[in-house]
Amino acid sequence: MDISWGVILVSAIASFVACFFSALAGGGAGLILLPILILSGLPFINALASHKLAVGFIGIGSTFRYARENLIDWKVFWWNALLGAPFVVAGTLFATALDQNLMLLLAGVFILLMAAVSWLKKSSGLQHTPQIQRRQVLIGSLLLIPIAFYSGWISVASGVFTTLLYVYLLRFDQLHSTAMTLAANGLVWNAIGAVAHLTLGHIHWEIAPGLIFGAVTGSYLGASLGIKAGNKPLKHIFLLSAVLSGLVLIYKALQITPT
């Protein structure tokens, strides 16, 4: 298809807004960027590939900003990134063989339940008291496998799951949890999906520079604002993102496609 200047501009702005919000909320870029790309006229596979390209660069801007504030535990980063990487690939390869609607429904319900628990538990995510013992690493590893598979398969709201893992299992505060998710998922997991789509030729090169520029600058500025805001505002933004993610996933799962 021919790509107009309007589509190029819209995709760049959408990438900036989505990655700015995701850097604040610890996930959720797909809730903004993917629908806008589809509405701009891109076929679904090209819109999905363009979304993957943008979020593949979200980790660059945000990680650089978070690293300057020493908010990233690099040992945990490599554990998260490398353990999940092969399962991201598996999720991408086996997506067509699985019942997508059931997984969307279960993911949506789980996210809403966890958001409710987090809302009721006022202190969660406000204190940074890391617990990275053998037990936490083992349980976390078992949880990261399906999260990474889901990231490669459906992608939307996968960052929400990782952020919840850091808050509830490893006892990170909201700011450190967001930093870790944007770093490991953004730099490694999302990059895998972006490379896959690039090799398959699904990305229109005309919109790639705008998507990348929007992702890097949006995520950097979002991370900067999140650092200044602190844990309490970040938690409210994350909860809003989680609720919207859950509702969107459930809506998509229950949508009846006309025959």
Buried (B, 14 or more C-beta within 10 A) or exposed (E): EEBEEEBBEBBBBBBBBBBBBBBBBBBBBBBBBBBBBBEBBBEEEBBBBBBBBBBBBBBBBBBBBBBEEEBBBEEBBEBBBEBBBBBBBBBBEEBEEEEEEEBBBBBBBBBBEBBBEBBEEEEBBBEBEBEBEEEBBEEBEEBBBBBBBBBBBBBBBBBBBBBBBBBBBBBBBBBBBBBBBBBBBBBBBBBBBBEBBBEEEBBBEBBBEBBBBBBBBBBBBBBBBBBEBEBEBBBBBBBBBBBBBBBBBBEBBEEEEEE
